[in-house]
Amino acid sequence: MSNPSTLLKLGGGEFGTVDWSNCAVVFIDFQNEYVDGEMPLGQAGAKATANARLILDKARNDNIPVFHIAHHGEDNGNVFDPLSSKVNIVDSMQPVDSEKTIVKMHPNAFYDTPLQELIESTGKEQIIFTGFMSHMCVSSSVRAAFDLGFENFVCHDACATRDLPDVKGNAISADVVHETAMAALQDRFATLVATNDLVNG
């Protein structure tokens, strides 16, 4: 059996290369809900956050446009209640005054938000994505960015997700969900990159 190929390569395309002079970085949902809320991501979440912080430091040092995304739900006491501290961005990823924070109420960070216009106003054509959760808001936002004409890069080790139930109610491990979500994005929508390569490459 031959090794599988991506749809991108089958169509004659090639994976991209990050051009720091032409990119913005989007940090999706690094919020307390994923630390000590209803959906803790544990060690995988902590590792992803630590890697995201390395990327944030590089972006700040190199004056790369940075956008923080925060998800808000309904004020009904459930997940991402905007009246709860669980919607706050974690301490290590707190924005500085020069960085935009965008509140979304849907998985897609571009839907009903100014994110597209804000990135376009920087003149950047590439986006590096990091964040939570791999299969949900990261995937939805990357796919939307692709449709909007951006060239996408996903830092796979600065993203994480949780266990999910399959159709029979059995658990699919977070590792499998994450790797599958990343593979699906790599198939056509984004180039996958590692933190070390971004920061030290």
Secondary structure, DSSP 4 states (H G I P E B T S, - for coil): -PPP--HHHHTT-------GGGEEEEEE--BTHHHHSSS--HHHHHHHHHHHHHHHHHHHHTT--EEEEEE---SSSSTT-TTSGGGSBPGGGPPPTTSEEEEESSSSTTTTSSHHHHHHHHT--EEEEEEE-IIIIIHHHHHHHHHTT-EEEEEEEEEE---EE-TTSPEEPHHHHHHHHHHHHHHHT-EEE-HHHHHH-
